[in-house]
Amino acid sequence: MATDNSVYRLLPAGVVAPRSAEDVAILLKVLEEGPFRHLSITARGGGTGTNGQSLNTGIIVDFRRYMNRIVKFDFAGQWVEVEPGIVLDDLNERLAGTGLFFAPNTSTANRCTIGGMVSTDASGKGSRVYGKTSDNVLGLEMMLGGGRRLDSDRTDAGRSFLDAVAAACDEGLPGLLERLPRLSRRFTGYDVERARPSHDRIEWWRLPIGAEGTLGLVTRVRLKLLRKPSRHRLLLLAFDRFSDVLSATSALLRADPTAIEVIDDWVQQRAAKAGLLDDLPKQIRGDTDHHRVIAFVEFSGDDDVGLGAKDDACRGIAAGLQGYKASYSTTDPGQIAQLWSIRSACVGLLGAVEGSRKPISFVEDCVVPPENLAAFVADFTALLASHGVPFGIYGHADVGCLHTRPALDIHSERDRALYKEISDAVFQLATRHGGIFWGEHGKGIRGEYLEAFVGEDAYRAFRRIKAAFDPHNRFNPAKLVTLGETHLTVGGTTMRPAPPAAADAFSRAYACNGNAVCLNYDAKAAMCPSFKISGDVKHSPKGRAEAITSWHSALGRGDATPAMEEAVRDALDGCLGCKACASGCPTHIDIPELKSAFLSRYHSTRPRPLADRMTMFLEAAAPALARYRSLVRPLSNSSLLRVASLKSGIVAPPKVSAGLSSFGLGALSSGDASRRRWNDKTVFLVQDAFTALFDVPAVAATARGLELMGYEPVVIEALAGGKAAHVKGDRPRFMAQAKRLAAELRRLEATGRPLIGTDPSQVHFIRHDYPRIGLDDLPKIWSVEEFLASQLRGGRPFRNAAAGGTSATIFLHCTEQAMRPGTRADWEAVFAAIDIKVTVAQTGCCGMAGTFGHERRHQEWSKSLFSLSWASRVASASKVCATGFSCRCQVERCSPRTAIHPMRLLADAFENDPD
Ligand SMILES: Cc1cc2nc3c(=O)[nH]c(=O)nc-3n(C[C@H](O)[C@H](O)[C@H](O)COP(=O)(O)OP(=O)(O)OC[C@H]3O[C@@H](n4cnc5c(N)ncnc54)[C@H](O)[C@@H]3O)c2cc1C
C-alpha cells in the first residue's frame, strides 16, 4: 500500500478494508476522535496509479478487497450501480450476458477498480467514441468527514454546502475556461464546468470525478452502460517511420475509426525480439534490419458492410499519405485479440528493460490535438535526446494521447535531477502545443502543476470547493488542491529504495514497479492464487516484493528487527510456487525464487519444521524407496504413518503406487541408458522423484501412449531434482541435487534421443531454475504434449484413434500455464490430430501445488482454491484428465472424481480402437 506504479513510496500509518458503506461511515466517525484526528484518509482501489495518486501517510482505505459488489442493475434504463472496489473486467464479465457494457477501457482493466477510474477519470482505447469515465457516470454516493453521506439521488446535501460549492464554481469557471484547451480528453478534477450546467443548478457529484479522493470517499457509483458492438474489424497500417504514423492520424480520422493506436520503433523492435510480431504478414512487419511502424485502426459496430466501407475508406486515405507501405485487415475475433495483445504488451516490454535506467511514468500521458501530435512528439523526443535519455512511446493517437516513458535511474542523483527537469519541461511543452499534461492517468504528485495550469483564479475556487467538502483537509491531502499545507512535489517526494548489487539474492525484489499485473481478480487466470483467495495484497507478488525490499533495505541500514523478518516469512508462506509471477509480471518478479533465498537465510539461525525436513527427505529417498516398493507400500498406507504425518503437520499424504513392473515396464539408470545404442524411435522418459514413487500409473500411461503412437519409450530411473529443497529454501541441498540430475541429463543427451519429463512442475523447474544456478547448458527436457505437437508440426503423421468415441476435459498445471502458454494449443493439436475431442479447461491453480495442499496450515486456502475455478468444471466434465501429479491428488481428495493423465486417455483410445 506504500507504492503504486510510480517511483514514489509513502508509508501509511494503517490500512482499513471496509465491507460496506456503513463500515466506511463508522471508520470516518472513529477517525474524528482525538487520537486519530491528525491522520489523513486516502482511498485506494487497485493501486495502479502511475503518479502516487493513492499514496499517503495516514490511513489507506482499501475498497478493492471487499466493496466490490453490483448493487443494482437496470437493463431497460441501461445503468448499473456498483460499489467502488469492483474491478473493471469483473464488472464487464458479470454484464456479459446482457449485451451491455461499461465502455471506458484501460490497459489495467483486469485490476483497476471503478472507484479508481471515477476518481482519475480514466479512459483508454475507444475513448474518442465512448468518452472518458466522467462521460459515463450518472451519479454517486460519497462520504465526507465524520461519516456524513452525500447521495446524488437525494436532495439533502444541505443548502449552505450547495451554495458554497456553487459560488466557488462560479468564481473559478471563467478563469478555467480561458485556460482550457478544447480537447476530447477534457479536463477533470475539479470539473467546475460540468458541476454548474446553468446558473440555477449545481451538480456537486461531478466534482469528485477526477478529484483523486481529495474531496471524500466514493462509496457507490451509478454507471451508464452501452450496447456492446457485435462486429469488429482491425486494420493494420504499416508506415516507414513513426513520424509518418503520427502525421497520418488526422487524415485517418476521416474514416471514423473507433480507435487508432500506435507503438514507436523502439517498442516495436522489442516486440519483434520477444517474437510478438512473428505471425504478422511480412508486408506489415518489414525486414529484420528495417522494421515498419504499425498503426492499429479498429472499427466497431453491428453492420459488417458499413465497417467494411470504413475500412476501405481508411486504406484509401492511407495509400495517399507519406511513408505508407502496406495494410492488413482482419475480422477474425481470435486474430484481433491476438493482434491487440501486441499493443497491450508494450508496458510490459518497457518494464522488462535491463540495466539501471528503467522506463518510468511521470510524463506519460500528455494529450495534444491530433493535428499537433507530430510536432509535439518531435519537440518531446528532441528534449529527451538532448539529455541522452532513451524512451519508448505508444498510445492512443486518435485522441492525441501518447504514453512516453523515459528511461531513468531514479537512484542516481543526476537522473533524479533530470526527472524534475524533464517533468517541468514537458509540462511547458504540452501546454505550448495546446494540450494538457495529464490526459489519462490523473495527476497524483503531478498535481503540483495544477495551479500553473488552471491559473490563480480557478485554483482559488478549487480551494473553496475542497474546503466545502473537506474543511479539515483530511482526504488525500498535499495533492491537487492544498489548504495551506505544502504540496507533495515531483522533486521532493520520497522514492522507492535503491536496489543492492545485482549479485544480491534479493535484488530482483526491487524490480517490482507496481504495475499490479499480479493483482488479477480473475479466478480462471493463472496469476497469483494466494492473492486471489485472500484478496490481501500482502499475499501477492507485489506485496511480497514490497515486504522483502522493506526488510532488506532495513537490513542494509542496520535497523531490521526479528518482527520484520517474521512478517516477511508470513507473507511468503502462502506462496504456492506456481511461477505465474516469474512469467506474467512484466518485470519478472520471481517470488518462489526469492522465497527460496529468504527461507535459506531464515533457517540458517532457526530449526526447520519437521514437515519440511520430511518433504525434503522424501524427495531424496524417493528413488531408493521406489526400488523397495513392495516393502514400503504397505507402510505408506498404514495408519501409523498417517498419524505420524498428521503430527508433523502433513495432511492426507499420497500413497505409494504400484510399480512399473505392474505395467510390464522396467527402468534403466541413465548410465546404462547412455551406454546402449538406440534407434530413431527411442524416447527417454525422465521420471521425477515424486511421480516415480506415488504415481507410476501416469508414467506408464505416458509410456504406453507414446508406444501406441509408434515410439519406443525407455523409462529412466528417478533421481531427486532438488524441487523440495528449492521450495523449502535448503539451497546447498537443492544445488547438489540439481547438479547430479544435470549430469545425468547430459549423459543421456549424448545418445541424441529426446528426453521427456513426466510431470509439468519438474519440466519447468529444470528449465527455469537450473539456469539460475549456472546449469544453463542442459539438453532440452520436453513435456510430452510439447514433444508430440512438435513432431506433428514436423510432418509426422498420427493415425486416428477410436474416432469420435471419446470426449474429455484436460486440466493444466498452473506452472505450465504460466511458463508455457502454448501448452493448451499443443494438447488441442495432439488430440485433434488423432480425432479425439478434448476441451482444455481455463482454470487457475487447483490449490495443491506440490506439498502446499498437504500442509495443515494451508488447508483452508488449498480447498477454497479448488472450489474457485476447478470444482464446477471437474463436476461437469465427462472425463477428467489432469497433467500434474499434484492436481490429480487434489481432484481425488476434493471431489468424488478421479483424474487421469491425458496420455491415459490417448492410450485407452488407441487400445479400444478395433484397428
Ligand atoms: C500499466 C498501466 C497502464 C495503464 N493504462 C491506463 C489506461 O489505459 N487508461 C487510464 O485511464 N489509466 C491507465 N493507467 C492508470 C490507472 O490504471 C488508472 O488511473 C486507474 O483508473 C486507477 O484505478 P485504481 O483502481 O488502480 O485506482 P488507484 O490507483 O488505487 O487510485 C487512483 C485514485 O483514485 C482514488 N480512489 C480510488 N477509489 C476511490 C474511492 N472509492 N473514493 C475516492 N477516491 C478513490 C485514490 O485515492 C487515488 O487518488 C494505467 C496504469 C498502469 C500501471
The ligand as an SDF file (V2000), in Angstrom:
LIG
                    3D

 53 58  0  0  0  0  0  0  0  0999 V2000
    0.4870   -0.3530  -16.9180 C   0  0  0  0  0  0  0  0  0  0  0  0
   -0.5580    0.6880  -16.7100 C   0  0  0  0  0  0  0  0  0  0  0  0
   -1.4110    1.0270  -17.7390 C   0  0  0  0  0  0  0  0  0  0  0  0
   -2.3890    1.9950  -17.5480 C   0  0  0  0  0  0  0  0  0  0  0  0
   -3.2610    2.2700  -18.5520 N   0  0  0  0  0  0  0  0  0  0  0  0
   -4.2460    3.1610  -18.3600 C   0  0  0  0  0  0  0  0  0  0  0  0
   -5.1900    3.4300  -19.3830 C   0  0  0  0  0  0  0  0  0  0  0  0
   -5.1780    2.8110  -20.4330 O   0  0  0  0  0  0  0  0  0  0  0  0
   -6.1150    4.3740  -19.1370 N   0  0  0  0  0  0  0  0  0  0  0  0
   -6.1780    5.0340  -17.9450 C   0  0  0  0  0  0  0  0  0  0  0  0
   -7.0310    5.8830  -17.7650 O   0  0  0  0  0  0  0  0  0  0  0  0
   -5.3240    4.7840  -16.9500 N   0  0  0  0  0  0  0  0  0  0  0  0
   -4.3610    3.8720  -17.1120 C   0  0  0  0  0  0  0  0  0  0  0  0
   -3.4920    3.6050  -16.1020 N   0  0  0  0  0  0  0  0  0  0  0  0
   -3.6320    4.3050  -14.8160 C   0  0  0  0  0  0  0  0  0  0  0  0
   -4.5720    3.6190  -13.8200 C   0  0  0  0  0  0  0  0  0  0  0  0
   -4.7370    2.2580  -14.1280 O   0  0  0  0  0  0  0  0  0  0  0  0
   -5.9150    4.2920  -13.8010 C   0  0  0  0  0  0  0  0  0  0  0  0
   -5.7560    5.5980  -13.3050 O   0  0  0  0  0  0  0  0  0  0  0  0
   -6.9760    3.5810  -12.9620 C   0  0  0  0  0  0  0  0  0  0  0  0
   -8.2070    4.1820  -13.1650 O   0  0  0  0  0  0  0  0  0  0  0  0
   -6.6730    3.5950  -11.4770 C   0  0  0  0  0  0  0  0  0  0  0  0
   -7.5800    2.7170  -10.8460 O   0  0  0  0  0  0  0  0  0  0  0  0
   -7.2200    2.0150   -9.4650 P   0  0  0  0  0  0  0  0  0  0  0  0
   -8.3780    1.2330   -9.0300 O   0  0  0  0  0  0  0  0  0  0  0  0
   -5.9430    1.3040   -9.5920 O   0  0  0  0  0  0  0  0  0  0  0  0
   -7.0620    3.2880   -8.5520 O   0  0  0  0  0  0  0  0  0  0  0  0
   -5.9360    3.6650   -7.5130 P   0  0  0  0  0  0  0  0  0  0  0  0
   -4.6300    3.8170   -8.2070 O   0  0  0  0  0  0  0  0  0  0  0  0
   -5.9970    2.7850   -6.3550 O   0  0  0  0  0  0  0  0  0  0  0  0
   -6.4450    5.0920   -7.1000 O   0  0  0  0  0  0  0  0  0  0  0  0
   -6.4780    6.1510   -8.0100 C   0  0  0  0  0  0  0  0  0  0  0  0
   -7.0440    7.3840   -7.3290 C   0  0  0  0  0  0  0  0  0  0  0  0
   -8.4180    7.1620   -7.0720 O   0  0  0  0  0  0  0  0  0  0  0  0
   -8.7020    7.4000   -5.7120 C   0  0  0  0  0  0  0  0  0  0  0  0
   -9.7880    6.4890   -5.3270 N   0  0  0  0  0  0  0  0  0  0  0  0
   -9.8440    5.1660   -5.5050 C   0  0  0  0  0  0  0  0  0  0  0  0
  -11.0020    4.6770   -5.0230 N   0  0  0  0  0  0  0  0  0  0  0  0
  -11.6800    5.7230   -4.5220 C   0  0  0  0  0  0  0  0  0  0  0  0
  -12.9060    5.8600   -3.8380 C   0  0  0  0  0  0  0  0  0  0  0  0
  -13.6970    4.8210   -3.5930 N   0  0  0  0  0  0  0  0  0  0  0  0
  -13.2690    7.0890   -3.4210 N   0  0  0  0  0  0  0  0  0  0  0  0
  -12.4820    8.1580   -3.6600 C   0  0  0  0  0  0  0  0  0  0  0  0
  -11.3060    8.0840   -4.2880 N   0  0  0  0  0  0  0  0  0  0  0  0
  -10.9120    6.8880   -4.7140 C   0  0  0  0  0  0  0  0  0  0  0  0
   -7.4130    7.1450   -4.9930 C   0  0  0  0  0  0  0  0  0  0  0  0
   -7.3450    7.8410   -3.7630 O   0  0  0  0  0  0  0  0  0  0  0  0
   -6.4090    7.6760   -5.9910 C   0  0  0  0  0  0  0  0  0  0  0  0
   -6.2680    9.0520   -5.8370 O   0  0  0  0  0  0  0  0  0  0  0  0
   -2.5010    2.6440  -16.2830 C   0  0  0  0  0  0  0  0  0  0  0  0
   -1.6500    2.2800  -15.2420 C   0  0  0  0  0  0  0  0  0  0  0  0
   -0.6910    1.3120  -15.4500 C   0  0  0  0  0  0  0  0  0  0  0  0
    0.1590    0.8920  -14.3050 C   0  0  0  0  0  0  0  0  0  0  0  0
  1  2  1  0
  2  3  1  0
  2 52  2  0
  3  4  2  0
  4  5  1  0
  4 50  1  0
  5  6  2  0
  6  7  1  0
  6 13  1  0
  7  8  2  0
  7  9  1  0
  9 10  1  0
 10 11  2  0
 10 12  1  0
 12 13  2  0
 13 14  1  0
 14 15  1  0
 14 50  1  0
 15 16  1  0
 16 17  1  0
 16 18  1  0
 18 19  1  0
 18 20  1  0
 20 21  1  0
 20 22  1  0
 22 23  1  0
 23 24  1  0
 24 25  2  0
 24 26  1  0
 24 27  1  0
 27 28  1  0
 28 29  2  0
 28 30  1  0
 28 31  1  0
 31 32  1  0
 32 33  1  0
 33 34  1  0
 33 48  1  0
 34 35  1  0
 35 36  1  0
 35 46  1  0
 36 37  1  0
 36 45  1  0
 37 38  2  0
 38 39  1  0
 39 40  1  0
 39 45  2  0
 40 41  1  0
 40 42  2  0
 42 43  1  0
 43 44  2  0
 44 45  1  0
 46 47  1  0
 46 48  1  0
 48 49  1  0
 50 51  2  0
 51 52  1  0
 52 53  1  0
M  END
$$$$
